[in-house]
Amino acid sequence: MIGVAMFTTIKTLWEKHKKKTVIAELTGHDWKTVSKVVKMIESGAGYPDNGSTYAVEPLFHRVGGNGLDDLGHFLFEQRR
């Protein structure tokens, strides 16, 4: 599946051009991929969320969740 940025790009281009072949040429994707994304857009669905969390989230809880400054310091110390 394509990324969030390309999903947004196709969505924006679809709102402007309404032509799958033009969008495929502009993005470099196959027209079938563009067609799948357009079907998702027209059905009202957003980008599919796979439920994953960010890689930093477990570390954030490990340092106590006291803010991003503490997390940055923790990551800096881990690299040393």
N, CA, C and O of each residue as an XYZ file, in Angstrom:
320
protein
N       0.850     -1.184      0.000
C       0.000      0.000      0.000
C       0.890      1.240      0.000
O       2.028      1.208      0.468
N       0.360      2.305     -0.522
C       1.116      3.555     -0.592
C       1.101      4.263      0.753
O       0.292      3.939      1.623
N       1.980      5.211      0.921
C       2.079      5.945      2.171
C       1.032      7.040      2.294
O       0.289      7.332      1.356
N       0.998      7.631      3.472
C       0.033      8.680      3.761
C       0.239      9.878      2.842
O      -0.731     10.455      2.351
N       1.480     10.252      2.609
C       1.760     11.424      1.768
C       1.271     11.204      0.340
O       0.694     12.111     -0.260
N       1.492     10.017     -0.208
C       1.037      9.753     -1.575
C      -0.476      9.640     -1.620
O      -1.095     10.048     -2.603
N      -1.087      9.091     -0.571
C      -2.551      9.042     -0.493
C      -3.122     10.452     -0.552
O      -4.080     10.713     -1.280
N      -2.534     11.352      0.214
C      -2.982     12.743      0.235
C      -2.753     13.410     -1.115
O      -3.591     14.184     -1.578
N      -1.625     13.115     -1.744
C      -1.325     13.677     -3.057
C      -2.360     13.228     -4.083
O      -2.876     14.044     -4.846
N      -2.661     11.940     -4.100
C      -3.649     11.419     -5.046
C      -5.016     12.025     -4.764
O      -5.757     12.352     -5.692
N      -5.351     12.174     -3.491
C      -6.641     12.769     -3.117
C      -6.730     14.203     -3.630
O      -7.756     14.601     -4.181
N      -5.674     14.975     -3.455
C      -5.655     16.359     -3.915
C      -5.746     16.435     -5.429
O      -6.510     17.233     -5.971
N      -4.966     15.603     -6.111
C      -5.004     15.595     -7.572
C      -6.363     15.128     -8.092
O      -6.830     15.622     -9.119
N      -7.001     14.191     -7.403
C      -8.313     13.712     -7.824
C      -9.348     14.836     -7.731
O     -10.211     14.976     -8.598
N      -9.244     15.631     -6.669
C     -10.161     16.758     -6.518
C      -9.971     17.799     -7.617
O     -10.923     18.482     -7.994
N      -8.744     17.925     -8.136
C      -8.462     18.906     -9.193
C      -8.753     18.373    -10.586
O      -9.441     19.033    -11.364
N      -8.239     17.183    -10.918
C      -8.253     16.702    -12.295
C      -9.373     15.717    -12.614
O      -9.932     15.756    -13.710
N      -9.706     14.840    -11.678
C     -10.711     13.797    -11.895
C     -10.349     12.849    -13.041
O     -11.232     12.243    -13.649
N      -9.058     12.721    -13.335
C      -8.624     11.798    -14.387
C      -7.528     10.903    -13.825
O      -6.456     11.378    -13.450
N      -7.802      9.619    -13.771
C      -6.875      8.660    -13.179
C      -5.573      8.545    -13.965
O      -4.505      8.385    -13.375
N      -5.654      8.623    -15.283
C      -4.442      8.498    -16.084
C      -3.507      9.675    -15.868
O      -2.288      9.504    -15.847
N      -4.064     10.863    -15.708
C      -3.240     12.052    -15.443
C      -2.570     11.920    -14.082
O      -1.384     12.215    -13.932
N      -3.333     11.477    -13.099
C      -2.780     11.306    -11.751
C      -1.692     10.236    -11.755
O      -0.667     10.389    -11.091
N      -1.911      9.166    -12.492
C      -0.908      8.094    -12.578
C       0.384      8.618    -13.193
O       1.471      8.281    -12.723
N       0.282      9.427    -14.223
C       1.474      9.995    -14.856
C       2.203     10.953    -13.911
O       3.432     10.944    -13.837
N       1.445     11.773    -13.195
C       2.059     12.756    -12.299
C       2.735     12.112    -11.092
O       3.781     12.578    -10.640
N       2.141     11.045    -10.573
C       2.686     10.418     -9.366
C       3.666      9.295     -9.654
O       4.464      8.925     -8.793
N       3.605      8.748    -10.873
C       4.494      7.638    -11.209
C       3.962      6.287    -10.780
O       4.676      5.286    -10.841
N       2.705      6.253    -10.344
C       2.075      4.990     -9.959
C       1.298      4.417    -11.130
O       0.963      5.128    -12.078
N       1.018      3.136    -11.052
C       0.183      2.468    -12.034
C      -1.253      2.986    -11.891
O      -1.676      3.356    -10.796
N      -1.995      3.011    -12.993
C      -3.371      3.517    -12.932
C      -4.251      2.645    -12.053
O      -5.252      3.118    -11.516
N      -3.885      1.358    -11.897
C      -4.661      0.469    -11.030
C      -4.527      0.889     -9.564
O      -5.497      0.853     -8.808
N      -3.324      1.282     -9.178
C      -3.101      1.764     -7.810
C      -3.897      3.033     -7.577
O      -4.551      3.185     -6.545
N      -3.840      3.943     -8.537
C      -4.597      5.191     -8.431
C      -6.089      4.876     -8.339
O      -6.809      5.507     -7.565
N      -6.546      3.923     -9.111
C      -7.957      3.550     -9.102
C      -8.383      3.035     -7.732
O      -9.463      3.379     -7.251
N      -7.548      2.216     -7.101
C      -7.858      1.695     -5.769
C      -7.975      2.820     -4.743
O      -8.877      2.826     -3.905
N      -7.043      3.771     -4.825
C      -7.062      4.889     -3.883
C      -8.291      5.760     -4.132
O      -8.928      6.213     -3.181
N      -8.627      5.996     -5.381
C      -9.796      6.812     -5.715
C     -11.070      6.147     -5.199
O     -11.972      6.836     -4.723
N     -11.159      4.826     -5.285
C     -12.324      4.117     -4.751
C     -12.438      4.326     -3.247
O     -13.537      4.508     -2.721
N     -11.295      4.301     -2.553
C     -11.299      4.547     -1.110
C     -11.746      5.968     -0.809
O     -12.510      6.197      0.128
N     -11.274      6.918     -1.598
C     -11.624      8.325     -1.386
C     -13.117      8.546     -1.623
O     -13.788      9.210     -0.832
N     -13.623      7.990     -2.710
C     -15.034      8.175     -3.040
C     -15.973      7.486     -2.055
O     -17.110      7.922     -1.873
N     -15.506      6.421     -1.425
C     -16.335      5.740     -0.430
C     -16.326      6.464      0.911
O     -17.059      6.101      1.831
N     -15.486      7.491      1.010
C     -15.424      8.263      2.246
C     -14.409      7.751      3.238
O     -14.268      8.304      4.329
N     -13.706      6.710      2.874
C     -12.698      6.154      3.773
C     -11.421      6.982      3.700
O     -11.056      7.489      2.640
N     -10.763      7.110      4.816
C      -9.478      7.793      4.850
C      -8.359      6.803      4.640
O      -8.590      5.669      4.222
N      -7.161      7.228      4.926
C      -6.017      6.332      4.807
C      -6.170      5.205      5.827
O      -6.456      5.469      6.994
N      -5.984      3.955      5.405
C      -6.174      2.837      6.339
C      -5.132      2.847      7.452
O      -3.929      2.861      7.191
N      -5.602      2.839      8.681
C      -4.726      2.825      9.847
C      -4.495      1.383     10.261
O      -5.446      0.632     10.476
N      -3.227      0.995     10.373
C      -2.931     -0.384     10.746
C      -2.826     -0.569     12.255
O      -2.542     -1.671     12.723
N      -3.052      0.497     13.022
C      -3.068      0.382     14.469
C      -1.695      0.344     15.116
O      -1.588      0.124     16.322
N      -0.651      0.552     14.339
C       0.682      0.498     14.920
C       0.985      1.786     15.671
O       0.411      2.838     15.389
N       1.881      1.686     16.615
C       2.292      2.855     17.366
C       3.653      3.306     16.870
O       4.356      2.571     16.175
N       4.003      4.498     17.229
C       5.298      5.017     16.828
C       6.416      4.278     17.560
O       6.216      3.767     18.662
N       7.582      4.226     16.946
C       8.712      3.507     17.529
C       9.181      4.152     18.823
O       9.785      3.483     19.662
N       8.918      5.424     18.996
C       9.402      6.154     20.176
C       8.470      5.980     21.367
O       8.882      6.206     22.505
N       7.245      5.591     21.135
C       6.265      5.535     22.218
C       6.685      4.656     23.394
O       6.525      5.089     24.535
N       7.216      3.443     23.185
C       7.655      2.665     24.352
C       8.763      3.365     25.136
O       8.815      3.262     26.362
N       9.638      4.069     24.445
C      10.692      4.796     25.137
C      10.119      5.961     25.932
O      10.611      6.277     27.015
N       9.096      6.592     25.406
C       8.464      7.713     26.095
C       7.912      7.255     27.440
O       8.047      7.960     28.440
N       7.290      6.073     27.466
C       6.750      5.545     28.720
C       7.875      5.080     29.637
O       7.744      5.133     30.860
N       8.971      4.629     29.056
C      10.104      4.149     29.852
C      10.769      5.272     30.641
O      11.268      5.039     31.742
N      10.783      6.492     30.091
C      11.390      7.610     30.808
C      10.394      8.302     31.723
O      10.728      9.291     32.374
N       9.189      7.793     31.775
C       8.215      8.334     32.698
C       7.205      9.261     32.059
O       6.314      9.759     32.748
N       7.312      9.505     30.788
C       6.340     10.356     30.114
C       6.361     11.785     30.594
O       5.320     12.441     30.622
N       7.532     12.289     30.976
C       7.632     13.639     31.515
C       7.787     14.713     30.454
O       7.992     15.879     30.792
N       7.698     14.363     29.216
C       7.803     15.354     28.157
C       8.853     14.967     27.136
O       9.669     14.074     27.363
N       8.816     15.650     26.019
C       9.732     15.326     24.934
C      11.168     15.710     25.246
O      12.093     15.099     24.711
N      11.381     16.717     26.105
C      12.749     17.077     26.468
C      13.441     15.927     27.190
O      14.607     15.633     26.927
N      12.721     15.281     28.100
C      13.280     14.135     28.813
C      13.532     12.975     27.849
O      14.530     12.266     27.977
N      12.638     12.783     26.895
C      12.809     11.716     25.928
C      14.023     11.974     25.054
O      14.798     11.054     24.790
N      14.204     13.207     24.599
C      15.372     13.553     23.794
C      16.655     13.321     24.555
O      17.622     12.805     23.997
N      16.680     13.697     25.832
C      17.862     13.478     26.661
C      18.119     11.985     26.834
O      19.266     11.541     26.784
N      17.056     11.212     27.036
C      17.182      9.767     27.196
C      17.770      9.136     25.934
O      18.674      8.305     26.018
N      17.258      9.527     24.769
C      17.771      8.977     23.515
C      19.218      9.367     23.287
O      20.009      8.568     22.786
N      19.567     10.593     23.651
C      20.949     11.058     23.510
C      21.884     10.222     24.379
O      22.966      9.831     23.943
N      21.458      9.952     25.610
C      22.277      9.170     26.530
C      22.407      7.718     26.066
O      23.442      7.089     26.283
N      21.369      7.189     25.433
C      21.407      5.807     24.943
C      22.413      5.649     23.796
O      22.993      4.577     23.626
N      22.617      6.701     23.020
C      23.535      6.632     21.879
C      24.991      6.688     22.316
O      25.868      6.260     21.566
N      25.262      7.189     23.473
C      26.647      7.331     23.951
C      27.291      6.025     24.195
O      28.453      5.976     24.598
